[in-house]
Amino acid sequence: MKTTYGLPALLSAFFPGLGQLIKGQILKAIFIWLVGGAVGFLLSWTIIVPVALWAWNVYDAYNDPA
């Protein structure tokens, strides 16, 4: 059975990168904060790119092993 992480995914849904930080993936969390923040800010007018980054963040926190 595949292990999933519901709490990290829930935390990442509200604060991107927090789920990865809770799982001990510190560099990935910092990457999400820096790159996701910059891309979200620069491409906020497209709405598609920031939403896609947010969705990937939640998916990664839910499925990626710690």
C-alpha positions in Angstrom: 0.0 0.0 0.0 1.3 3.4 -1.0 1.8 5.9 1.9 0.2 9.3 1.5 0.5 12.4 3.6 -2.8 14.1 4.3 -1.7 16.6 6.9 1.2 18.0 4.9 -1.0 18.3 1.8 -3.6 20.2 3.9 -1.0 22.5 5.3 0.5 23.1 1.8 -3.0 24.0 0.5 -3.0 26.9 2.8 0.7 27.8 2.9 2.7 26.5 0.0 5.9 24.7 1.1 4.8 24.0 4.6 3.9 20.4 3.9 7.3 19.8 2.5 8.9 21.5 5.5 6.9 19.3 7.9 8.1 16.2 6.1 11.7 17.3 6.4 12.2 18.4 2.8 13.8 21.7 3.8 15.4 22.5 0.4 12.3 21.7 -1.5 10.3 24.0 0.8 12.7 26.9 0.3 12.7 26.3 -3.5 8.8 26.5 -3.4 8.9 29.7 -1.4 11.5 31.4 -3.6 10.6 30.2 -7.1 6.9 29.9 -6.5 6.7 33.3 -5.0 8.6 34.9 -7.8 6.7 33.1 -10.5 3.4 33.8 -8.8 4.2 37.4 -8.5 5.5 37.9 -12.0 2.8 35.8 -13.7 -0.1 36.6 -11.4 -2.0 38.1 -14.4 -2.2 34.7 -16.1 -3.8 33.0 -13.0 -3.1 29.6 -14.7 0.6 29.4 -13.8 0.2 30.3 -10.1 -2.8 27.8 -9.8 -0.8 25.1 -11.5 2.2 25.7 -9.1 -0.1 25.6 -6.1 -1.8 22.3 -7.3 1.6 20.7 -7.9 2.7 21.8 -4.4 -0.3 20.1 -2.8 0.1 17.0 -4.9 3.8 16.7 -4.1 3.2 17.1 -0.3 0.5 14.4 -0.5 2.4 11.8 -2.5 6.2 12.3 -2.3 7.8 10.2 0.4 9.6 12.1 3.1 
